[in-house]
């Protein structure tokens, strides 16, 4: 059972970190005024999709860490 708990904490931490990175990318893309960000041209409304995905990853990661 200890192995399962460690895996859940590790996976939760990875999801949380990934979610944070994606949220930060979406924020930078939103504020870039149409200029390329990391080689991608993302409009303000297109930045909404990665933001929502980042929020889902972040909340799922926090939930996994909290439950284990």
PENOR-V74152 format. One record per pair of residues at least 6 apart in sequence whose C-alpha atoms are under 6 Angstrom apart, sorted by the first residue. I is the first residue (numbers start at 1). J is the second residue. If there is no record, write none. Layout:
i=(I	I)
j=(J	J)
This chain:
i=(5	9	12	12	12	13	15	15	16	16	19	19	19	22	23	23	26	26	26	30	30	34)
j=(68	65	61	64	65	61	57	61	58	61	54	57	58	54	51	54	47	50	51	44	47	43)
